[in-house]
Amino acid sequence: MKFRIFILLFALAVGFSYGQEVTSKADNYFYSYAYDDAIIEYNKHMQQGKFITNNQLLNLADSYFQTGEYNKASKLYLDINKNDTIMSAHRFNKMLQSLAKISEQERVKAFLKSKSNSLESELVENAEFNYLLFDKKETESAGFFIFTLTGNSEFSDFSPAFHDDKLLFSSGRKNKSKRIYGPSGESYLDIYEADIEKGGNIGNVSVYKGVPDSPFHKSTPFYSSTTGGTYYVLSNAKGKNLAFDEKGKNALAIGMAYEGGLFRFLLKDLSTSFYYPFYDDENERLYFAANFEDSYGGTDLYYVVTNNGQVMSEPINMGPRINTPGNEIAPFVYDNSLFFSSDVFYGVGGMDVYRSNIQPDNTFSIPVNLGEGINSKYDEFGFIIRPGEGHELMGYFSSNRPGGKGNDDIYGFKVAAKPGPRTLIFKGKVVKPQYDEPIAGVEVKVLDNNGGLLSQMFTKEDGTYQVEIPYTDIVSMEMIKDGYSTFRETYNPKELEELQKAPLQVQLASLSDIVKEKEGKKVLNVNNFFFETGKSNVNIAMTAELDKVVDAIKKFPELRISIETHTDSKGGSSSNKRISEKRSQAIKAYLLSNGVSSENITKAVGYGEEKIINNCTNGVYCLDFLHKQNLRTLFVIDNYDAISQ
């Protein structure tokens, strides 16, 4: 068993052993990681007609999975998933991983669709987005130059970390101060350091003296020049003896060794193992992997807030945008991006390296697979990166791919720019003026330069939205909801760059806010305005109200209006009719010249004095203000019932 695999799965397997009753020799083999022997014993039980529980069948499926017999594993997972409800999220991931490994990717996608209501929405979105990137070949031009390190050994070497001009890493290579660790056949893990030579190779490998000596595990270091200390994982021990919880379990803790020799435990629980510490100097967060009860599957990524090296918060799960039903390990933050590894089912192989961009509000974008430039069908993890000798970036990662010296080996790489496919994120909130009340259920569409749909979603209860797409130069965004105005905007590359810096809040006016009831009709809510006596030309005083009509139609492009003008009873009926018709046509011409489509105007009618609204008809004496009540223009909404649903 590879050391890295053992370290990762130690807490999971032990947890399973205490959650299940060991009733057979096969169970003992399984919980001791002897998967080949477990397969033989479970099959012997079935051949002899002995009863085998579904939990034991899942153990058998896990054993097939661990030994690479994915056809057999997937069949068992599928049968149990169909007939029982005991499948955990972690094993559901293994089922989909097994199907993906035997080229049943379409079946995996079908499972995602059929289970979309019961799965985390972020998981489904992450999977669909990464499948899209693979289909578009977005990950094939990563530009990695990968090289092997002469400092690797025939044993497990993994989890590199920068220490100024040196490289720290974990290794199971033989060491006089370490005993042999049974499950791996290698030495208890220790931390080593090496000089980083010109070109990136390493030399002068020796045991790292920056942490206290221990006969047990010391691994996965991270050095912080800001705090002046080394964060690392170590076995819980009391002096020269391992420390166990009441169930006989020994777990891994995270400690910190200062350059002056001081040591302290930062995260320690005899029943919980912690892995892969990373300290972010900028926001004083300590990231790590663990398998708490709130895990989304296997090991999840967490962080704690610190202050001057002191842990100041409970572990905070990084949520379903980052964590999946699989295992997430080895966090590393560089240039506002979180790099980590996951064995989630939609990857290239086992553990793959992903990148998620950290947003201005400290949320995370969809993690994108770095692609086959660095990932393979084997395990890649422990990714680190920083500026190189020239203009390129350089870094290291671990892998158990063929061609190395040992079980896990450390590889170096160089790359021209921050790796990972380029994406665009459209994020923000849709609100209603004037108090910015959130609007739920708004359809948000992202379109390409030809109007083709790239992505869509609906705003949540709090009015928020987030859409992510592969990068493209020209993008349009459209927001639509019945009864509300429509938002449409097109962005060029420079505008897209600005849009990534902060969430975009969009106001959508409610139709009810721009409509009023008048004379038994639904009309646009504009103030009354007047033509000069005997004239039909649009004057400056009228344009402010007519521009409200233009704005309303821009916001509600589905509006269909009739323009109705009315006069008072002064003058002759026929002349009033003619002047009224000319006024309606003048208003129509103004609207058309200001961007309103002719399709939005059903008709323009001049009624003259045909529809007097008071008693001021022909032959009746009225004061001027009463006559003026009949001088009016209405913009009647002909399709109000249809668009207000």
N, C-alpha and C positions, 0 to 999 in steps of 0.2 A: 504493500500500500504506500503510495507516494506520501511524503510528509505533508505537503500542502493540502492534499485531499483529506488526510487524517485530521489535521488541524481544523479544517473547515467543517468537517462533518462530525467531529467528536461530540459536540453538545447535542446535535440532532439525534445521532444514533443512540447515545446514552439515554436521552430523553425518551426515545421510543421504547427502550428496554424497560424503563420503569413504568411506562404507561401500559405495557402489554405483559401478560403473564407468559413466562418462558415455560412451555409445556413439552418441548421436544429437543432432541439433539440438533435438529435443523435450526430451531430458534437460537440455540446457543451459538451455532456457527454464524448465523446472520448477525447477531448482536456483537460478535467478536470480529466482524468485518471479513470473515472467511467466506466470501460469497460463492466461490466455486464449490466448496464443500456444502454450503447451504443448499445450493441448487440440486446437488446429488441427493441429499437427505430428503428435501421436500418432494422430489419426484419419486423417491423410493416409497415414501408414505402413500402417495397417490396410487402407485402401482400395486401396493399391498392392500388397497381398498380402505385404508385408514381415513378417518374423518379429518379434513383440513379446513380451517376457518377462512373466511374472507380476509381477515387480518394477516393470516399466514400466507395466503395467496398474494397479498400485496407485498409481503416480505420477499416472496419468490420473484415477483415482478421487479422489485427494487434490485434484487441480486442479478437478474438478467440485465437490467439497466446498467449496473455498475461494471459488469463484465462485457458490455458492448453487444449483447444479443438483443438488439432493439426490436426485431420482429416479434420475438416471444414476449418481450416486456410489454409492447404496445397491445398485443392481443389480450393479455391478462388485465392490464389497466382498463381497456375498453369494456371487457366483460364485467368487471366489478363496478365500473362507473355506470353501466347500464342497469345492473341488477341490485345495487346496494347504494347506501348514502354515506359510506364511511370514507370516501375519497377526500383527503385534505387538499387544500389549495396547492401545497407543495408537490403532492403526488399528481395532481391534475397537470401541473407544469411538466412533470416527468413524462406523463402520457403524451402530451403534445410534443415534447422534445423527441420522444421515441418515434412518433409519426413523422416528424420533420427529418429525422436521421435516415428513414427508409423512403425518403422522397414522396411522402404523402402530404405535401404542403397544402394542397387544395383542401384536403380533409381537415387540416388544422384550421384553415380559414373558415370552413363550414362550421366547425365547432365554435369559433369565435362569434359567428353570426347567431347560431342557435342559442348560445349561452350569454349573449350580450346583455341581457337584463339582469343576470345573476353575477356577472363579472364586474370588477371595478371598471368604470368608464374610461379611466386613464390607461388601464392595461390594454383595452381594445383599441383605443386611439393610438397608443404607442406602437402596438403591433401593426396596425394598418399603415401607419406612417413609415415604419421601417421597411415593410414589404414594398411600399411605393418607391422608396429610395433604391431598394435592390432592383426593382423592375425597371427603373429609369437609369440604372447603371451609375447612380450618383456616387457610389462608394468605390468605384474601380480606379479612379484617378487620384488616389490619396498621396502618391509620390513618396512613399517611405523607402529609404535606403536602410536595410537591416543588416547588421553584422554580428557575428558571434564573438564572444569574449574568451580570451585564452585563460582568464582567471577562474572559469567554471571548473567544477570537480566532477568526479563520477557519482557524487551524491547529490541530494537535492539542494539547489541554490536558487533563492527566490527573494522577492520583496525588496528590490533595490531602493535606496534613499540617498539623496544628496547630503553631503557634509562638507560644505565649501568645495575644495578641490579633491575630495575623497568620495568614495562610494561606500555606503553601508549596505549590508544585505544579510539575509538569514541563510543558514546552511546546516545540513545534517552531516557534514564531513566529520571524520573521526578527530577526536580532541581528547587529550589526556585527562582533562578535568571533567569529561562527560561520560556517562554510562551509555550503553546501547539501549535504545528505546524499543521494546518488544514489537509493537504493531508495525514498525517501519523497517526494522533491521538496521537502522542507521543510528547515529549518535543523537542524544537529546539535542534539540536545536540550540544553536548559539549565534551570536551576532559577530560579523566580521567586517573589516574595513579594508579598502584597497585604494591605491593611487589611481586617479583618472588621468591617463596618459593622453598625449596629443593624438587626436583622431578618435578618442572615445574609448579605446581599449583600457583594461585595468591591469595593474601589476602590484607586486609587494603585498599580497593578501596576508592578513594577520588577524588574530582575535581582537575585537574592539574592546578597548580598556575604559570606555566612557560610561559603562554600566557595571553595577556590582556583580561579582562572580556568583554563579549558582550551578549546582550539579544538574538542574532540571532545565526546562525550556526557557530560552530567551530568544525572541524573534520579532520580526516585522518592525524594525526601528523607524523612527522619524526624528530628525534633528531640527531644532528651531534655534536660529541664531538670536531671535528676539527674546526668547525666554532663557536662552543659555542652557538648554537641557535636551535630553534624548527621551522621547516617548517610545515605549516598547511593550510587548506582550511577554508575560512571564507566568510560570506555573505558580499557583498558590502553594506556599510551603511554610512550614514552621521549622526554622533552622535547616537541618540536613534532611528533613522528612517532608513529604508531600502532605498538604492539608486537604481533608475530605469533608464533604457535608454529611448530614445524617443518613443519606442514602448511599454513601460510599463513593460519591462522585468528586473527582478533582477537576477544577475548571481553570481557565486562564484569566489573568487580571491584566490591567493596563497600569504600568508604573511610569514614573519620570525620574530620571537621574540627572542631577545638575552637575555642571562642570566642576564645581567645588567639592563634589563627593556626596552631597546630600541626596537622599532617595526618599520618595514618598509614593504610596499607592494613590492613584486617581480614581480608578474604577475597579471595584473588587466585590465579588459575590461568589461564595463557595459553590453555588448552584448554577451560575451563569458564566459562560465564557465570552470574553471580549477579544476582538481581532482588529488588526490593521489600523492603528491610530494614525491620524493626520491632524496636525495643528495648523489652523488658518490664522496667521498673524494679524491680518487686516481686521477681522471681526471677532477675534479671540474665541473662536469655536474649536472644540476638539471633536473631530469626526471619527467614527469607528464603525465596525460591524458587530452585530450581536443577534441573538435569537431569543428575544423576549416574547411574552405572551401576546403582545399586540403585533407580532410579526405578520406580514402579508403572505409568508410562505416559509422559506428557510431562514437564512441569515439576512437581515435588513441593515440598511445604513441608518445611523443615528448621529446626533451631535449633542454635546452639552455646552452651555455657556460657561466661560471661565473668566476669572479676574486675577491677574498676577499669578497665574498658575493654579489657582484654587477653583475647583468645580463649583459653579453657582446655580445649577439647575438640575432637574431630573433629566434623564435621557429623553430626547425628543425624536420620535420617528420621522424620517424625512418624507413619508407619505407615498401614496400610490403612483405619483408621477415618476418617482425614482425606484421604489421598491415593488417587487413583483412576487408571484407565487414561487419563483426560483430563489437562488442565492445571490445576494449582492455583497461584494467585498471590495477592499482596497480603494478607498476614496482618495482623490488627489485634486486639489484646486490650483488652476493656473489661468491667469488672464481672464477672470470672470467666467470660467468654465469648470464644471465638475467632471472629472474623469473617474470612472470606476469600472469594475467588471461584474458581469452577470451571466448566469447560465439560463436565462429565460428562453423560452422555446423558439422565439423568432430570430435567434442569432445565427451566426455562421456555423458554429460548432458547439464546443462545451462552454467554457468561460470565454466571453468576448469582452473587449474594451469598448465602452460607450462614452459619449460626451454629452453633457447637458449644460446649456447656457444659463448662468445665474442672472435673473432679470433685475431691473432697478428696484423692484419691491421685494427682492430676496426670494421670489418663487423661482421654479425651474422650468426650463423648456423641455420638450419631448427629448428623452435621451436617444441619440442617434448612434448606430453601430459604425465604428470606424472603418469597417469593410475589410475586404480580403488583402488590402495593402499591409495590414498588421495582424488581423485575426485569421484563424484557420479552423479546421474541424476539430482541433485539439484545444487546450486551455491556454488563454492569454490573460494575464492579470498583473497587478503590481506596476501599473503604468505610471511613469514620472517623466516630466519634460521641463526644459528651461532653455534660454538662449544659448546657442552654440558658439563656436570659435569665430564664425563669419556672420553672415546675415541669416543663416539657417537656424532652426531649432534642433536640439538634440535631447535624447533621453534614453531610458531603459525600460524594459518590461521582462516578465518571466513567462516561460512557456514550457510545456512538456512535449512539444512537437518533435518528430523524428529528426535525427541528425545532431542532437546535442550530446554532451558528455555524460549527463546523469539523468535522474528522473525529471527534475525541473531544472532549467537552465536560465541564466540571465542573458538577454540579447540587447544590443545597443541599436539605436536608430537615429537617422537624420531625416529632416523633412523641411521643406521650404517655408511652410506656413502652418498655423495652428491646424492640426488635423481634424478631419471629420467633414462630412458634406455640409455646405453652406445652406442655411435655412432662413426663412422670414417668419416672424411672429407678429400677429395682429392681436392686440390685447387691449382691453379697456372695459368701459361700462356704457350702457345705453340708458339714458334718463329722460324724464319728461320735465320741460320747463314749467313753472319758474323756480320750483324748489328742488330740482334735481331728484325727483322720485324715480327709483329704479323701475325699468320696464322688463318684465320677464317674457320669454317666448318670442323674442324678435329673431327672425331668420337672418343670419349673418352669412353672406356669400363672398368668397374671394374668387375673382375671375382673371383669366389671362388676357393678353392684349387683344385676342380675337373674341372675347366674351365667353370663352369656354370655362366651365366650372372647375376650379382647382380644389376647393374645400368648402364645406358649409357646416353650420351648427346653429343652435338656438341659445339665446341668452338665458342664464340661470335666474333663480328667484330674486337674487340681489342685482340683476341687470348686467352681470359681468359676462364677458366672452373671452375666449382665447382660441385662435386658429393658427396653425403652423403649416407652412408649405415649403417645398424645396425652393431654393432661390430662383427668381426670374426677374428680369430687368423692369418690366412694366406690369403693374398689377392694379386691378380695380377692386374696390370693396363696396358692397351693397348691403343695406340693412332694410328689411321690410317687415311690417306687421299690419294686419288689417286694422283700420281705424286710426292709423298713425301715418305721419309723413314718411317719405322714403329718403334714405341717405345714399348717395352715390358719389364716389370720388375715385379718381385715377392718380397713381403715384409713379413718378419716375425714379431712377436709381438714387438720386440725392435725397428726394423726399422719403424714400423707403428707409434710407439710413437714419434719418431723423426720427422716423416712426418707431424704430427699434429702441430708442432711448427712453421713452416714457409711455405709459398707457394712454390710449386715446379715448376721451369721453365724448360721446355723441348725443346730442339732444334730438329727440323725435317729438314733434308736436302732435298732440291728439287732434283728430278731426273735429271733435266736439269743441275744441278751443277756438277754432276759426269759423265756426258755423253758428248761425242764429236762426230763429224762427221769425218770419216776417210775412204778413199777408197770407198765412197758411202754407208757406213754402219754406224749404231749407235753402238759405242763401249764405254767401260768404259774408263774414262779419267785418264790413268796412264802414267807415263813416260816410255820411251823405256828402255829396259834392255837387257843384252847380256849374252849368255852362253859362257863359255870358248871354244876356237876353238877345234872342234872335240869332244866335250863332251856334255852330256845331263843331268847331275846332277844339281839340284838347289843349287846355292852357296849363301853365306851370302849377297853379294852385291845385289842380286835380291829380297831378302825377303821383303824389305821395300815396293816395288811396289806390290808384290803379296799380302802383308797384306792389301793393299788398296782394293784389290779385295775382300778379306775376309770381310773387314769392310763394303764394299758396299752391299754385299749379306746379311750380318746381318741386315743392315738398310732396305734393300729392299728384303725380303725373297721370294717375288714372281718373282724375276729376273730369267730368263733362259738364260744362256750364252753358246756360242760355243768358245772353245779355238782354235785359229789358229796360228801356228808358221810357219815362212818363213825363208829360207836361201838365201845367195847370189848364184851366178852361179859358184863360184870357186869349183873345184872338180867335181866328177862325179854326174850326175843327180840322179842315183839310190841311191848312198850313201847319198846325200843331203836329199832325200826323207826319208830314214830310220832314219837319225839323227833327222830330223824334227819331225817325228812321236814320237820318244822316248822323245823328249823335251816336246811335248804336253802332253804325258802321265805323265811325271815327274811333270809338273805344276799341272795337275789334282790331282795327288797323294798328293802334298803339300796342295792344297786347301781342299781336303777331310780330311787330317790329322789335319787341323786347324779349323774344325767345319762346313765346307760347306757341305751341303747335296748333294748326288749324283743326286737328282731331280733338283738341280739348274744348273747342267752341262749337256747340251743337247748332246754335242759331243766334242771330243778333236782330232783335225785333224792336221797332219803335211803335208804341201804342198811342202816343199823343195823349189826348184827354179821355180816352176810352175807359180808363179804370181809375176814376177819381175816388179817393179814399175817405172823403168827408162830404159835406153838403155843398161844397163850392162848385156847383155845376153851372152851365150857361144860364145867365139871367138872374143868378143869386148873388146878392151883395156879400162880400167877405173881406175881412181885413187881409192885408198883405201876408202876414205870417201864416194865415190859414191857407191862402193860395199856395204859399211856398211848400206846405206839407205835401202837395201833390207833385212837386218837382223832385223826382227821385230816379235813381238807377239801381236795379237789382241784378245780382249775379246769382242766378238760380242754379242749384246743384241738381242736375237731372238724374244722376245715378247714386244719390245719397244712400238709399237702402242697400244697394249692392256693395258699396265700398265701406260701409260702417259696420258690417257684420263682424 
